[in-house]
Amino acid sequence: MSCLCAAYTSFIVNKVLSDLNDSHALALIITDNGIVSDDANLQNQLSSSTAALKYSYDISIAIIVSCFMISLSLAYRQFKLRA
């Protein structure tokens, strides 16, 4: 499961990097409502990149929690076998 999550995270990060390195980045204006661009395609890419980073963060937190829970269960099992 961790391998699948890591692969998904890698895919998302690669998409974010390719979207941010687009050569069509002409002008960006940062407003209270977010980033506004003169190119609608670029603005959509930035919005999807932001969402992808949020998903990647959520997945990484899930991996951390699952690994911590597995570590606790292994420690408990080891402690229980010794007692």
Backbone torsions as a table, in degrees:
resi	resn	phi	psi	omega
1	MET	NA	-42.3	178.9
2	SER	-62.3	-36.8	178.7
3	CYS	-64.1	-42.6	178.4
4	LEU	-64.4	-41.4	178.8
5	CYS	-64.6	-40.7	179.0
6	ALA	-65.9	-38.4	178.3
7	ALA	-66.0	-41.4	178.2
8	TYR	-63.9	-42.5	178.4
9	THR	-62.3	-42.1	178.3
10	SER	-61.2	-42.4	178.3
11	PHE	-61.6	-45.6	-178.9
12	ILE	-65.1	-44.0	-180.0
13	VAL	-63.5	-39.7	177.5
14	ASN	-62.3	-40.8	177.8
15	LYS	-64.1	-42.3	179.4
16	VAL	-62.0	-45.8	-179.4
17	LEU	-64.2	-40.1	179.2
18	SER	-68.6	-35.7	177.1
19	ASP	-67.8	-37.8	-178.2
20	LEU	-76.2	-21.4	180.0
21	ASN	-95.2	18.9	179.9
22	ASP	-66.2	137.6	-177.6
23	SER	-78.2	-4.0	-179.4
24	HIS	-87.9	11.3	-179.7
25	ALA	-74.6	99.8	-176.6
26	LEU	-99.5	-60.4	-178.2
27	ALA	-144.8	135.5	178.2
28	LEU	-127.7	140.5	176.0
29	ILE	-124.0	126.4	178.6
30	ILE	-92.1	120.5	-179.4
31	THR	-119.8	179.1	176.7
32	ASP	-66.7	-27.2	-178.7
33	ASN	-90.4	1.3	-179.6
34	GLY	126.5	-160.6	-178.3
35	ILE	-94.6	130.4	178.5
36	VAL	-115.2	134.3	-178.3
37	SER	-122.2	157.8	175.6
38	ASP	-79.0	-9.4	178.1
39	ASP	-114.8	119.6	-177.4
40	ALA	-64.5	-34.8	179.2
41	ASN	-64.2	-43.8	178.8
42	LEU	-64.5	-40.9	179.6
43	GLN	-63.0	-40.1	176.4
44	ASN	-65.3	-38.9	178.4
45	GLN	-64.9	-40.6	178.5
46	LEU	-65.9	-38.4	177.8
47	SER	-65.2	-43.9	179.1
48	SER	-68.8	-32.4	177.0
49	SER	-65.9	-41.3	177.5
50	THR	-63.1	-43.8	178.1
51	ALA	-63.9	-39.9	179.5
52	ALA	-64.4	-39.1	177.0
53	LEU	-64.5	-38.4	177.2
54	LYS	-64.3	-42.9	177.5
55	TYR	-63.5	-40.5	178.9
56	SER	-63.2	-39.6	177.3
57	TYR	-63.3	-45.1	179.4
58	ASP	-61.7	-41.4	179.4
59	ILE	-66.2	-41.5	179.6
60	SER	-64.9	-36.4	176.2
61	ILE	-64.9	-40.6	178.1
62	ALA	-62.5	-39.3	178.1
63	ILE	-65.6	-42.2	179.6
64	ILE	-62.4	-45.5	-179.0
65	VAL	-64.8	-43.5	-179.3
66	SER	-65.2	-40.4	178.0
67	CYS	-65.3	-38.7	177.6
68	PHE	-64.3	-42.5	179.5
69	MET	-65.9	-39.2	176.8
70	ILE	-64.3	-41.3	178.2
71	SER	-62.3	-42.4	177.9
72	LEU	-63.8	-42.2	-179.1
73	SER	-67.2	-37.5	177.2
74	LEU	-67.4	-40.1	177.6
75	ALA	-65.1	-41.4	178.4
76	TYR	-63.3	-43.4	179.6
77	ARG	-63.3	-42.4	179.7
78	GLN	-65.5	-40.0	179.3
79	PHE	-67.7	-39.2	-179.0
80	LYS	-67.7	-35.9	178.9
81	LEU	-69.0	-31.7	-179.5
82	ARG	-78.0	-24.5	-177.3
83	ALA	-83.6	NA	NA
